[in-house]
């Protein structure tokens, strides 16, 4: 068995191969994937390969799995904690990855199937479109405020009638008319794009039993359920619910030494899209579910200063419950006593 570390870039790939004793067997640099496959095939031995997760890590996993007995994708954040060296270059990085393979100490990441990766990317893309549309809407509101114009409360400004009112609004300055027209066009374009993306996401969701199961939780909508289902992927890869909370970055940062234990803000690791949907779902879930509402109230302790802490803690509780539901294939059940 040879242990191969790869430092992959767009135009070049550094390769380092070690034997079972950690002795360097081969070190080369190639230009693309086809040259890399030819090199790995020429080694004519069973291969264990490691590379760092980056853009396109899933495609590389599929390519390398054809020529290697084992492919491990390393977590870049955890690697930085392991190697805090000021001496860094591509060949050295590839050798470090190979050494971690020999020691079986690679901090690995899960590589979902291509269909799940595409699902995740579309969920994230929709959220980016929504943020862009929100910026355009805020620019419209700022324009109206600068002109001293109050938008009608009914119909809402972003309804069809509201947008028609905005288009027909008389503005004295031609430059501001251009700004208004372009912002309206931008919002309408984003609306069309979001509807198209949501149509495709809904097609994914209809085929996912996990989404249907998570939607049995009161207050959890389609967007939240699909985001959690997509990013959890296989619930069996987590051994306990604590790992799930850490995976989504909903656990506090910890600095413990001796008898001192300092807890800070949440780590914010994992997908920010999932955390956003979870915290939004908490507000609805607390209103519709006595179980979730009781958990939030217990954490808040009738203290207004702890409202944000309670919301984040409830989001953490909610995603752990979601993982358990998917792991055991059980729908939501109300149990106020269990939550308290």
N, C-alpha and C positions, 0 to 999 in steps of 0.2 A: 504494500500500500504506500502510495506517495501522497503527501499532504501539500496542497497547492494553495498559495495565497495570491489573490488578484487585487491590484489597485486599478480600477476601471475608470477611464476618462473617455471623452467623446472621440478623440483622435489617437489615443494610445492606451495600451494596457500593459502594466508591469506584472510579470509572472515570476513567482519564486516557488520552487518545489523542494521539499525536504523529505528525507526518508524517515523511517520509524524511530530513529535515534536522534532526530532533529538536525542531521547533517545536510547541508545544502547540496542538492543534486543538479539543479538547473536554475538559471536566472536569465530571463530574456525580456525583451520588450517587443510587442507586436502592435499592428496598426488598427485591426478591426476584428470583428467576431469570427469571420471565416478563418483568418490567420491564427486566431487563438484556438479554434477547434482543431485545426491541422496540427498545431504544436502539441496540444493535449493528447491527441490520438497517437502521435509519434512516440510518446513516452511509454506506450505499450505496457502499462501496469494499471491495476485498480487505483482510482483516484478519489481523494476526498478534497473538495474544493471549498474555499471560503472567500467571500468578498463582502464589501461594506454596502449596506442598503443606501440607495440613492434613487434618483429619477430613473425609471425603467428597470428597477431591480427584478420585477416579475418576469419580464422578457428574458433577462439574462439567466434567471433560474431555469426557465424552460429550455434555453439553448444548452446550458451546461449539464442539465440532467440527462441529456442524451449521451454524454461521453463520460460521466462520472458516476461512481457508486453512491456518493453522498455529496450533497450541496448544502452548505450552511450560509445563511445571510446574516451578517453581523450588525448589531444595533450601533449606529454611529455615536450616539450620545454616551452609551456605556463604554465604548472603546476609548473615548477621550478621557474617561475616568481611570481606565486601566493604564493607558500610555500617556503620561504627562511629560513627554520629552520635548526639549527645545530643538532637537535634531530630527527633522522630518523631511522625507522625500519619498517619491513613489516606490522605488525599489525597496526601501526600508519598511514602508507601510505594508507592502505585499509580504515581506518576510515575517513581520510581526503577526500578520493574520495566519500564516502557515504555522508559526510556532504555537499560537493559541489552539489551532486544530490538533497538533501533536499532543498538547496537554489536555485536550477536550475541555477547553475553558472559554469557548466562544460565547459571548452574550448574544444569542440569536434572536431573530424576529420571525414571526409567522408569515408565510408566503401564501396568500389565498389563490384560488383558481382565477384564470383570466376573466371569467364572467363576473366574479365577485369584485375583482379589481376595477373592472369597468363600471360596475354598479356604484362602488365607492366614489370613483372619480366624478360620476354624474351627480351624485348627491352633493359633493363638495362644489361642483361647478354651479349647481342651482343656487347654493348659498351665496356664492360670489356674485351671481346675477342679481339676487335680491339686495345685496349690499350696494351694488352700483345703482339700482333703481332707487333705493332709499336716499343715496346722495343726491340724485337728480330731483327727487321730491323735496328734499331739504333746500335745494337751491331755488326751487319754485317758491317755497314759503318765504325764503329770505328776500326774493324779488318782490313779492307782494307786500312784505313789511316795509321794504325801502320805498314803495310807492304809496304807503298808507292805505292799502286796500285790504279789507277784511273778507276772507272767503266765506261763502254761505255755509252754515252748518248742515243744512239739508237742501239738496242732496250733498253727500260727501264730496270733497274735492276730487277724489280719485275714482269716482263712479263715472259712467258714461256721460251723464248730465253735467257732472262737475267738470269733467274735462272739456265738454262743449262750452260751458261758461268761461273756462279759462282761455279757450281759443278765441272766443268772441270778445274778450275783454279789450276795451279801447285803452291804448297806452300812447301818450304823446311822443315819447322819444323813440325814433326808429331803431336806434341801437338796442334798446330794451325789448322792442318787439321781436327783433331777431333772436335775442337771448331767450325770450319766452317761447317762441316757435321751436327753437332747437331743443329746449328742455322738454317740451311736450312730445316732440318726435322721439326723443331719447327714452322717455317713460313708456310710450306706446311700443317702441321696439323691444324694450326689456320685457314688457308684458307678454308680447308674442313669443319671445324666446323662452320665458319662464313657463308659459303654457305648453310649449313643445317639449321642454325638458320634463315637466311634471307628467305629461302624457306617457313618456317612455318609462319614467319611474313607476308610474301606476301599473304599467304592464309588468314590470319586474315584480312589484309587490303582490299582484294577483297570483303569481306563480310561487310565492313564498309562504309556506305554512308558518314560518317563524313570525312574519309580519302579522298574520291573522291572530296568532296566539298572543302577541304583545298588545294588540289592540283591545284585548279583553280588559286591560287595566283602565279604570275610569280616568279620563283626562289625557290619555295617550293617543295622539292622532296618527295619521298615516305617515307623515314626515318623520316624526320621532321614532315610530316603530321600525320603519325601513332603515333609518340611520343606525340604530342600535343593532338590528339584525345583520346589516351588511358589515359593520366593523367588528362585531363579535365573531361573525362567520361560524366557526365551529366551537360551540360552548364547551365541548369536552377537552379542549386544550388548556383550560384553566382548572386547577385542582381545587380552588376554593374561591369564595366571593371576594376575599381581600385582594387577590390578584386582579380581579375585574376592576375594582375601584382604582387600583394603582395604574392599570392599563389605560384608563380614561383620564388619568391625572386628577382624580377627585379626592385624593388622600393628602393630608398635610405634609409638607417637607419636615424632616426630622433631623435634629442634631443632638445625639445622645452621647454623653461621656460620663462615666462614673455614676454618681447619683443625680446628675443634671440631665434633664430631658426637655429640649426646647422644640416646640412645634410651631411651624410658620404657616405661610399661605399654602394653598394646594399646589401641587407640583405642575399642573397644567400639561402633563405629558399626554400623548395620544391625540386623537382627533378633536380639535376645537369645535367642529360642527356638531358632534355628538353632545358635547358639554352644553352647547348653546340650546339644542333641542331639549335636553333633559331639564335644564333650569326653566325653560318656558313651560314644559309639561307639568312641572311641579305646581305652578300656580293653579292650573285647571284641576289637577289631581287632588290637591288639598281641598278644593271646593266640592268635588264630586265624590271623593272617597273618604269615609270616616277613618279608615286605617291610616292612610297617608297623612290626612289632616292631623290626626292624633300624634303621629311621629313628629311632624313639624312643630306642633305646639309644645311637645316635650322638650325639644332642643331649644326652642326660642325662650322658654321660661317666662313668658309675658314681659319680655324685655325688648323694647323697640330697637335697641342697639344691636341685638342679636338676630335681626331679621335676615340679613344676608347670610350669616353663618348657618341659620336654620334652613334656608333655601338650598345652599350647597350641600349640607348634610343630608337633606331629603333627596336631592338628586343622586347622591352617592347611594343612599338606601334603595332608591328606585331602580338604579341600574343593577344592583346586586340581586334584587328580586327578579328583574327581567332575566338575568343570567340563570337563576335557579329555575324559572319557568321553562326556559328553553332547554336546559339540561335534563329536566325531568318530564318535559312535555305535559305540563299542567297549566290550566288557565288560572286567571286571577281569582283569588278568594278573599273576601273581606274578613279581617280578623283584627279588631282594634286592640285586643289584649296582646296579641303577638307584636304589634308595633310599639306599644308602650312598654 
